[in-house]
Amino acid sequence: MVSRTDITTFHDPPPPPGESPWVGGYVPAVGVDVVEPDPAWPLAYDAVAALVREALGLRVLLLQHVGSTSVPDLPAKPILDVDLVVADPEDEPRWLPPLEAAGFVLRVREPWWHGHRCLRLEDPAVNLHVFGPESPEPWKHRVFRDWLRADADDRELYARAKRGAAAASNAAGEHTMAYNARKEAVVRDVYGRAFAAAGLTDGG
């Protein structure tokens, strides 16, 4: 069972020595494109959700639209982030082949981080994050999303951080991982208020 402490603690373990999260020689592309919010993103998620459910059926334990494209009025990279919870991410033969047949490509495998896998779909552009039932990450993502949907001030704060991080990363010729690091302090700050509002920490 996922605990309150699990949800409110940030777990960022590095890859074990000699291990890489990237699959098949994939590396993140240089350049970060943060665009104005698109009202079509929720509709695109609905189509992706239908595709995943058709592929996996009852093996889908949880499916949710997360990340900036799930928050109205928030600028974002034009790539949908979707969380999928399956019974066991390590048991890839049970869930990966049907998703590959539906057009998803495995790009990231991080068994040391809550069993995380990330698959990419190109049209529409999607990062499908796969976790198991014991992972706190889908809970984190949902709390963050719901807080940003509700709080205009933090939504604007995060928008400024995203634009600034993208501009700095693009000027330095960096990829998405560096962009994420540039906005991490603001993300953690917003998470603090989101956790409190959800009653997960004192003050909520």
ABEGO torsion letter per residue (X at the ends): XBBAAAAABBBBBBBBBGBBABBGGBBBBBEBBBBBBBAAAAAAAAAAAAAAAAAAEAABABBBBBEAAABBGBBBBBBBBBBBBBABAABAAAAAAAAAAAGBBBABBBAABGGBBBBBBAOBBBBBBBBBAABAAAAAAAAAAAAAAABAAAAAAAAAAAAAAAAAAAAAGBBAAAAAAAAAAAAAAAAAAAAAAAGABBGX
